[in-house]
Amino acid sequence: DPDGFYPWNILVKTRGDHAAAYRVAEELFRQTTDGGSFAARYLTDEIADDFAAQRRLLRIIGLFTLVALLISSLGLFAMAAYYIQQKRQEIAVRRVFGASRREMLARLVRSFMTLVGVAFVIAVPVAAWGLGRWLEEYSVRIALSPWIFLAAGLFAAVVALLSVGWQSRRAADADPVESLKN
């Protein structure tokens, strides 16, 4: 039919032999029509076809998410390295005047974790809005739990802590005399 109108959509629930039910449905169709063409599909196949595009989209989004996480982690690592390089003399002076390694680590990590916190506060409403818009396409939706956003924030904090912690520890462990010479 050129208009895509199919008046003979019938749902048949079966238990047991699906092939036998298919043959019975086909035979009943042929008996009640004037030899029209019989085409049948399983409902599971219809549903799978309906969501195939969404699955492809999710795979693409997942791939780009991994790439974005890698790039952002490398950027954070580079930013931490640059920041700490700029602060080497300050760190050395503080160490000479009695600051402990732990205090220096806390000071350096705190500045970056503050940035992660600000980014989280900005990102949560934007992500909630975007996900809400995307979920509007579905008749049955999942609820956006705060735990999803908290888990994402925790993940970002752990990545930032690993990226910044290593650089900060190297800077705090450096010999203050060598840092002041350069």
CNS distance restraints for C-alpha pairs under 8 A (distance, minus, plus):
assign (resid   1 and name CA) (resid   5 and name CA) 6.38 0.50 0.50
assign (resid   1 and name CA) (resid   6 and name CA) 7.45 0.50 0.50
assign (resid  14 and name CA) (resid  18 and name CA) 6.58 0.50 0.50
assign (resid  14 and name CA) (resid  21 and name CA) 6.82 0.50 0.50
assign (resid  17 and name CA) (resid  21 and name CA) 6.55 0.50 0.50
assign (resid  18 and name CA) (resid  22 and name CA) 6.11 0.50 0.50
assign (resid  19 and name CA) (resid  23 and name CA) 6.33 0.50 0.50
assign (resid  20 and name CA) (resid  24 and name CA) 6.24 0.50 0.50
assign (resid  21 and name CA) (resid  25 and name CA) 6.09 0.50 0.50
assign (resid  22 and name CA) (resid  26 and name CA) 6.14 0.50 0.50
assign (resid  22 and name CA) (resid  40 and name CA) 7.91 0.50 0.50
assign (resid  23 and name CA) (resid  27 and name CA) 6.10 0.50 0.50
assign (resid  24 and name CA) (resid  28 and name CA) 6.12 0.50 0.50
assign (resid  25 and name CA) (resid  29 and name CA) 6.08 0.50 0.50
assign (resid  26 and name CA) (resid  30 and name CA) 6.25 0.50 0.50
assign (resid  26 and name CA) (resid  38 and name CA) 6.54 0.50 0.50
assign (resid  27 and name CA) (resid  31 and name CA) 6.22 0.50 0.50
assign (resid  28 and name CA) (resid  32 and name CA) 6.22 0.50 0.50
assign (resid  29 and name CA) (resid  33 and name CA) 6.05 0.50 0.50
assign (resid  29 and name CA) (resid  38 and name CA) 7.15 0.50 0.50
assign (resid  30 and name CA) (resid  34 and name CA) 6.97 0.50 0.50
assign (resid  30 and name CA) (resid  35 and name CA) 5.70 0.50 0.50
assign (resid  30 and name CA) (resid  36 and name CA) 7.14 0.50 0.50
assign (resid  30 and name CA) (resid  38 and name CA) 7.77 0.50 0.50
assign (resid  41 and name CA) (resid  45 and name CA) 6.79 0.50 0.50
assign (resid  41 and name CA) (resid  46 and name CA) 7.12 0.50 0.50
assign (resid  42 and name CA) (resid  46 and name CA) 6.59 0.50 0.50
assign (resid  43 and name CA) (resid  47 and name CA) 6.19 0.50 0.50
assign (resid  44 and name CA) (resid  48 and name CA) 6.05 0.50 0.50
assign (resid  45 and name CA) (resid  49 and name CA) 6.12 0.50 0.50
assign (resid  46 and name CA) (resid  50 and name CA) 6.23 0.50 0.50
assign (resid  47 and name CA) (resid  51 and name CA) 6.41 0.50 0.50
assign (resid  48 and name CA) (resid  52 and name CA) 5.99 0.50 0.50
assign (resid  49 and name CA) (resid  53 and name CA) 7.79 0.50 0.50
assign (resid  51 and name CA) (resid  55 and name CA) 6.27 0.50 0.50
assign (resid  52 and name CA) (resid  56 and name CA) 6.30 0.50 0.50
assign (resid  53 and name CA) (resid  57 and name CA) 6.14 0.50 0.50
assign (resid  54 and name CA) (resid  58 and name CA) 6.08 0.50 0.50
assign (resid  55 and name CA) (resid  59 and name CA) 6.24 0.50 0.50
assign (resid  56 and name CA) (resid  60 and name CA) 6.31 0.50 0.50
assign (resid  57 and name CA) (resid  61 and name CA) 6.07 0.50 0.50
assign (resid  58 and name CA) (resid  62 and name CA) 5.94 0.50 0.50
assign (resid  59 and name CA) (resid  63 and name CA) 6.22 0.50 0.50
assign (resid  60 and name CA) (resid  64 and name CA) 6.24 0.50 0.50
assign (resid  61 and name CA) (resid  65 and name CA) 5.93 0.50 0.50
assign (resid  62 and name CA) (resid  66 and name CA) 6.28 0.50 0.50
assign (resid  63 and name CA) (resid  67 and name CA) 6.38 0.50 0.50
assign (resid  64 and name CA) (resid  68 and name CA) 5.97 0.50 0.50
assign (resid  65 and name CA) (resid  69 and name CA) 6.04 0.50 0.50
assign (resid  66 and name CA) (resid  70 and name CA) 6.17 0.50 0.50
assign (resid  67 and name CA) (resid  71 and name CA) 6.16 0.50 0.50
assign (resid  68 and name CA) (resid  72 and name CA) 5.94 0.50 0.50
assign (resid  69 and name CA) (resid  73 and name CA) 5.92 0.50 0.50
assign (resid  70 and name CA) (resid  74 and name CA) 6.17 0.50 0.50
assign (resid  71 and name CA) (resid  75 and name CA) 6.06 0.50 0.50
assign (resid  72 and name CA) (resid  76 and name CA) 6.02 0.50 0.50
assign (resid  73 and name CA) (resid  77 and name CA) 6.08 0.50 0.50
assign (resid  73 and name CA) (resid 159 and name CA) 6.96 0.50 0.50
assign (resid  73 and name CA) (resid 160 and name CA) 7.42 0.50 0.50
assign (resid  73 and name CA) (resid 163 and name CA) 7.10 0.50 0.50
assign (resid  74 and name CA) (resid  78 and name CA) 6.10 0.50 0.50
assign (resid  75 and name CA) (resid  79 and name CA) 5.99 0.50 0.50
assign (resid  76 and name CA) (resid  80 and name CA) 6.03 0.50 0.50
assign (resid  76 and name CA) (resid 160 and name CA) 7.04 0.50 0.50
assign (resid  76 and name CA) (resid 163 and name CA) 6.74 0.50 0.50
assign (resid  76 and name CA) (resid 164 and name CA) 7.61 0.50 0.50
assign (resid  77 and name CA) (resid  81 and name CA) 6.17 0.50 0.50
assign (resid  77 and name CA) (resid 163 and name CA) 5.09 0.50 0.50
assign (resid  77 and name CA) (resid 164 and name CA) 6.37 0.50 0.50
assign (resid  77 and name CA) (resid 167 and name CA) 7.95 0.50 0.50
assign (resid  78 and name CA) (resid  82 and name CA) 6.13 0.50 0.50
assign (resid  79 and name CA) (resid  83 and name CA) 6.02 0.50 0.50
assign (resid  80 and name CA) (resid  84 and name CA) 5.94 0.50 0.50
assign (resid  80 and name CA) (resid 112 and name CA) 7.95 0.50 0.50
assign (resid  80 and name CA) (resid 163 and name CA) 7.54 0.50 0.50
assign (resid  80 and name CA) (resid 164 and name CA) 5.72 0.50 0.50
assign (resid  80 and name CA) (resid 167 and name CA) 6.75 0.50 0.50
assign (resid  81 and name CA) (resid  85 and name CA) 5.98 0.50 0.50
assign (resid  81 and name CA) (resid 164 and name CA) 7.94 0.50 0.50
assign (resid  81 and name CA) (resid 167 and name CA) 6.13 0.50 0.50
assign (resid  82 and name CA) (resid  86 and name CA) 6.27 0.50 0.50
assign (resid  83 and name CA) (resid  87 and name CA) 6.33 0.50 0.50
assign (resid  84 and name CA) (resid  88 and name CA) 6.02 0.50 0.50
assign (resid  84 and name CA) (resid 108 and name CA) 7.90 0.50 0.50
assign (resid  84 and name CA) (resid 167 and name CA) 7.23 0.50 0.50
assign (resid  84 and name CA) (resid 168 and name CA) 6.93 0.50 0.50
assign (resid  84 and name CA) (resid 171 and name CA) 6.87 0.50 0.50
assign (resid  87 and name CA) (resid  91 and name CA) 6.04 0.50 0.50
assign (resid  88 and name CA) (resid  92 and name CA) 6.11 0.50 0.50
assign (resid  88 and name CA) (resid 171 and name CA) 6.69 0.50 0.50
assign (resid  88 and name CA) (resid 179 and name CA) 6.15 0.50 0.50
assign (resid  88 and name CA) (resid 180 and name CA) 7.92 0.50 0.50
assign (resid  89 and name CA) (resid  93 and name CA) 6.13 0.50 0.50
assign (resid  89 and name CA) (resid 176 and name CA) 7.87 0.50 0.50
assign (resid  89 and name CA) (resid 179 and name CA) 5.84 0.50 0.50
assign (resid  89 and name CA) (resid 180 and name CA) 5.54 0.50 0.50
assign (resid  90 and name CA) (resid  94 and name CA) 6.19 0.50 0.50
assign (resid  91 and name CA) (resid  95 and name CA) 6.10 0.50 0.50
assign (resid  91 and name CA) (resid 104 and name CA) 7.09 0.50 0.50
assign (resid  91 and name CA) (resid 171 and name CA) 7.44 0.50 0.50
assign (resid  91 and name CA) (resid 172 and name CA) 6.96 0.50 0.50
assign (resid  91 and name CA) (resid 176 and name CA) 7.66 0.50 0.50
assign (resid  92 and name CA) (resid  96 and name CA) 6.13 0.50 0.50
assign (resid  92 and name CA) (resid 175 and name CA) 7.54 0.50 0.50
assign (resid  92 and name CA) (resid 176 and name CA) 4.29 0.50 0.50
assign (resid  92 and name CA) (resid 177 and name CA) 7.22 0.50 0.50
assign (resid  92 and name CA) (resid 179 and name CA) 6.10 0.50 0.50
assign (resid  92 and name CA) (resid 180 and name CA) 6.43 0.50 0.50
assign (resid  93 and name CA) (resid  97 and name CA) 6.25 0.50 0.50
assign (resid  93 and name CA) (resid 176 and name CA) 7.11 0.50 0.50
assign (resid  93 and name CA) (resid 180 and name CA) 7.69 0.50 0.50
assign (resid  94 and name CA) (resid  98 and name CA) 6.42 0.50 0.50
assign (resid  94 and name CA) (resid  99 and name CA) 5.37 0.50 0.50
assign (resid  95 and name CA) (resid  99 and name CA) 4.70 0.50 0.50
assign (resid  95 and name CA) (resid 100 and name CA) 6.55 0.50 0.50
assign (resid  95 and name CA) (resid 101 and name CA) 7.55 0.50 0.50
assign (resid  95 and name CA) (resid 176 and name CA) 6.63 0.50 0.50
assign (resid  96 and name CA) (resid 176 and name CA) 6.69 0.50 0.50
assign (resid  99 and name CA) (resid 103 and name CA) 6.31 0.50 0.50
assign (resid  99 and name CA) (resid 104 and name CA) 6.85 0.50 0.50
assign (resid 100 and name CA) (resid 104 and name CA) 6.42 0.50 0.50
assign (resid 101 and name CA) (resid 105 and name CA) 6.17 0.50 0.50
assign (resid 101 and name CA) (resid 172 and name CA) 5.56 0.50 0.50
assign (resid 101 and name CA) (resid 173 and name CA) 6.94 0.50 0.50
assign (resid 102 and name CA) (resid 106 and name CA) 6.11 0.50 0.50
assign (resid 103 and name CA) (resid 107 and name CA) 6.08 0.50 0.50
assign (resid 104 and name CA) (resid 108 and name CA) 6.17 0.50 0.50
assign (resid 104 and name CA) (resid 168 and name CA) 7.96 0.50 0.50
assign (resid 104 and name CA) (resid 172 and name CA) 6.07 0.50 0.50
assign (resid 105 and name CA) (resid 109 and name CA) 5.98 0.50 0.50
assign (resid 105 and name CA) (resid 165 and name CA) 7.55 0.50 0.50
assign (resid 105 and name CA) (resid 168 and name CA) 5.81 0.50 0.50
assign (resid 105 and name CA) (resid 169 and name CA) 6.26 0.50 0.50
assign (resid 105 and name CA) (resid 172 and name CA) 6.42 0.50 0.50
assign (resid 106 and name CA) (resid 110 and name CA) 5.75 0.50 0.50
assign (resid 107 and name CA) (resid 111 and name CA) 6.62 0.50 0.50
assign (resid 108 and name CA) (resid 112 and name CA) 7.00 0.50 0.50
assign (resid 108 and name CA) (resid 168 and name CA) 6.19 0.50 0.50
assign (resid 109 and name CA) (resid 113 and name CA) 6.10 0.50 0.50
assign (resid 109 and name CA) (resid 161 and name CA) 7.10 0.50 0.50
assign (resid 109 and name CA) (resid 164 and name CA) 6.39 0.50 0.50
assign (resid 109 and name CA) (resid 165 and name CA) 6.43 0.50 0.50
assign (resid 109 and name CA) (resid 168 and name CA) 6.96 0.50 0.50
assign (resid 110 and name CA) (resid 114 and name CA) 6.04 0.50 0.50
assign (resid 111 and name CA) (resid 115 and name CA) 6.68 0.50 0.50
assign (resid 112 and name CA) (resid 116 and name CA) 6.39 0.50 0.50
assign (resid 112 and name CA) (resid 160 and name CA) 7.43 0.50 0.50
assign (resid 112 and name CA) (resid 164 and name CA) 7.30 0.50 0.50
assign (resid 113 and name CA) (resid 117 and name CA) 6.10 0.50 0.50
assign (resid 113 and name CA) (resid 157 and name CA) 6.91 0.50 0.50
assign (resid 113 and name CA) (resid 160 and name CA) 7.13 0.50 0.50
assign (resid 113 and name CA) (resid 161 and name CA) 7.40 0.50 0.50
assign (resid 114 and name CA) (resid 118 and name CA) 6.23 0.50 0.50
assign (resid 115 and name CA) (resid 119 and name CA) 6.13 0.50 0.50
assign (resid 116 and name CA) (resid 120 and name CA) 6.06 0.50 0.50
assign (resid 116 and name CA) (resid 156 and name CA) 7.23 0.50 0.50
assign (resid 116 and name CA) (resid 157 and name CA) 6.53 0.50 0.50
assign (resid 116 and name CA) (resid 160 and name CA) 7.38 0.50 0.50
assign (resid 117 and name CA) (resid 121 and name CA) 6.24 0.50 0.50
assign (resid 118 and name CA) (resid 122 and name CA) 6.32 0.50 0.50
assign (resid 119 and name CA) (resid 123 and name CA) 5.90 0.50 0.50
assign (resid 120 and name CA) (resid 124 and name CA) 5.99 0.50 0.50
assign (resid 120 and name CA) (resid 153 and name CA) 6.20 0.50 0.50
assign (resid 121 and name CA) (resid 125 and name CA) 7.48 0.50 0.50
assign (resid 122 and name CA) (resid 126 and name CA) 6.95 0.50 0.50
assign (resid 123 and name CA) (resid 127 and name CA) 5.90 0.50 0.50
assign (resid 124 and name CA) (resid 128 and name CA) 5.95 0.50 0.50
assign (resid 124 and name CA) (resid 149 and name CA) 6.63 0.50 0.50
assign (resid 125 and name CA) (resid 129 and name CA) 6.05 0.50 0.50
assign (resid 126 and name CA) (resid 130 and name CA) 6.17 0.50 0.50
assign (resid 127 and name CA) (resid 131 and name CA) 5.94 0.50 0.50
assign (resid 128 and name CA) (resid 132 and name CA) 5.90 0.50 0.50
assign (resid 128 and name CA) (resid 144 and name CA) 7.58 0.50 0.50
assign (resid 129 and name CA) (resid 133 and name CA) 6.22 0.50 0.50
assign (resid 130 and name CA) (resid 134 and name CA) 6.25 0.50 0.50
assign (resid 131 and name CA) (resid 135 and name CA) 6.04 0.50 0.50
assign (resid 132 and name CA) (resid 136 and name CA) 6.28 0.50 0.50
assign (resid 132 and name CA) (resid 144 and name CA) 7.86 0.50 0.50
assign (resid 133 and name CA) (resid 137 and name CA) 7.54 0.50 0.50
assign (resid 135 and name CA) (resid 141 and name CA) 6.18 0.50 0.50
assign (resid 135 and name CA) (resid 142 and name CA) 7.80 0.50 0.50
assign (resid 136 and name CA) (resid 141 and name CA) 7.60 0.50 0.50
assign (resid 144 and name CA) (resid 148 and name CA) 7.25 0.50 0.50
assign (resid 145 and name CA) (resid 149 and name CA) 7.48 0.50 0.50
assign (resid 146 and name CA) (resid 150 and name CA) 6.22 0.50 0.50
assign (resid 147 and name CA) (resid 151 and name CA) 5.90 0.50 0.50
assign (resid 148 and name CA) (resid 152 and name CA) 6.33 0.50 0.50
assign (resid 149 and name CA) (resid 153 and name CA) 6.14 0.50 0.50
assign (resid 150 and name CA) (resid 154 and name CA) 6.04 0.50 0.50
assign (resid 151 and name CA) (resid 155 and name CA) 6.09 0.50 0.50
assign (resid 152 and name CA) (resid 156 and name CA) 6.21 0.50 0.50
assign (resid 153 and name CA) (resid 157 and name CA) 6.11 0.50 0.50
assign (resid 154 and name CA) (resid 158 and name CA) 6.15 0.50 0.50
assign (resid 155 and name CA) (resid 159 and name CA) 6.22 0.50 0.50
assign (resid 156 and name CA) (resid 160 and name CA) 6.08 0.50 0.50
assign (resid 157 and name CA) (resid 161 and name CA) 5.92 0.50 0.50
assign (resid 158 and name CA) (resid 162 and name CA) 6.10 0.50 0.50
assign (resid 159 and name CA) (resid 163 and name CA) 6.11 0.50 0.50
assign (resid 160 and name CA) (resid 164 and name CA) 5.85 0.50 0.50
assign (resid 160 and name CA) (resid 165 and name CA) 7.88 0.50 0.50
assign (resid 161 and name CA) (resid 165 and name CA) 5.28 0.50 0.50
assign (resid 162 and name CA) (resid 166 and name CA) 6.34 0.50 0.50
assign (resid 163 and name CA) (resid 167 and name CA) 7.09 0.50 0.50
assign (resid 164 and name CA) (resid 168 and name CA) 5.96 0.50 0.50
assign (resid 165 and name CA) (resid 169 and name CA) 5.95 0.50 0.50
assign (resid 166 and name CA) (resid 170 and name CA) 6.33 0.50 0.50
assign (resid 167 and name CA) (resid 171 and name CA) 6.32 0.50 0.50
assign (resid 168 and name CA) (resid 172 and name CA) 6.06 0.50 0.50
assign (resid 169 and name CA) (resid 173 and name CA) 5.98 0.50 0.50
assign (resid 170 and name CA) (resid 174 and name CA) 6.12 0.50 0.50
assign (resid 174 and name CA) (resid 178 and name CA) 7.70 0.50 0.50
assign (resid 174 and name CA) (resid 179 and name CA) 7.19 0.50 0.50
assign (resid 175 and name CA) (resid 179 and name CA) 6.40 0.50 0.50
assign (resid 176 and name CA) (resid 180 and name CA) 6.14 0.50 0.50
assign (resid 177 and name CA) (resid 181 and name CA) 6.28 0.50 0.50
assign (resid 178 and name CA) (resid 182 and name CA) 6.61 0.50 0.50
